[in-house]
């Protein structure tokens, strides 16, 4: 979905199990809706703004325990997202790039 005034990519919507998911540019779920129009509105209204917020990152561990950490998004594209692993995106903060495929597979989860 692109904004009509400047054609900026704000996110995507997908039809899932009779409902609609509003997704970020890189594929994380912003919200779920019973109808298409509210999903479109959510993507266009907050799809980009949510990227500036703190997110919770979870890696699916094979050992059973999943660890949550707070991250800041520093770059988002349709194929990947790069996060700063910490509450602030300072120059020396460790960074991690996660592909859309890793998000779709459930290996990594980002929650707003």
N, C-alpha and C positions, 0 to 999 in steps of 0.2 A: 504494500500500500504506500502510495506516495502522496505527499501534500500537494494540493492543486496549485498553490501559489508559487512554489519554488521547486517542485518535483523531488524534494528530499525524501529518501526512503525512511519510513517510520517503523516498519515491521510487516508482519504477514498475518493472514487468518487462514485457518484450516478447518474443514468440516470433520468432526470426530464423533462417532457414536450418536448421531442425531443432534449434536450441539456444535458449537463453534468455539475454537480456541483463538484468542488474540495472542500473537507471538511477537517477541522482539525481533530486531533485524537478524540476530544470530540464532533464533529459534527457541529461546526460553519462553515459558508460558507467562503472560501478563495476567490473563484471566480466562474464565470459561463462561460461555453464554448460551442461552437457549435459542437465540436468533442471531442471524448474520449482522444486522445493522448495529446492535450494541458492540459487537466485536470490532467492527470497522471503526466505530467512534472511539473505542478505547485505544486502538492502535494509533489513530490519527491524533487523538487528544494527548496521550501520555507516553506513547511508544518511545519517543526520543528523550523526554524529560526523565523517565524512570532510569535511564542509563547513568544519570549523574548521581543517583542515590547509592547507598550501601547495599550490597547483595550478600546473601549467604551462599557459600560454595560448599558443596559436598562431593567427596570422591567415594565411589562405591568400592569398598575394600573387599578383597577376597577373604580376609580373615574374619569378617563378620561385623566389626565395629566400624561405623562410618563417622568421620570427623567433620564437623562443621567449622567453617572459618568465615570471618567477615572479609569482604573484598571490595575494591573499587574498580569499576570498569574504566579502562584507559583507552581502549580501541575496540570498536565493534564493526564487523563486516558481515555480509550474508554467509560467509564460509567459516568464520571464527570470531572469537572474542579473546582479548588480552586483558587480564586483571592484575591489579597490584594486590599482593597478598598481605593485606592489613587494612586498618581503618582509614588510613590516609595514603594517597598516591604520591609519596615522596620519592625523590630521585634514587635513593638507595634501597627502596622497598623491593623485595623479590617479586618478580613478575612471572606469569604463567599464561601461555596461549592454549586455548582449548578449541578444538574444531567443532563445527556444527554436528558432524557425525558422532563425536564423543558425547555431545549433549543429547542427541536423538536416541542413541543407544542406551542412555542412562548411566554411562560410565561416570560422567560428571553431571551434577545438577546445580543450577543457579536459581535461587529463589529471591524474589524481591520482598 
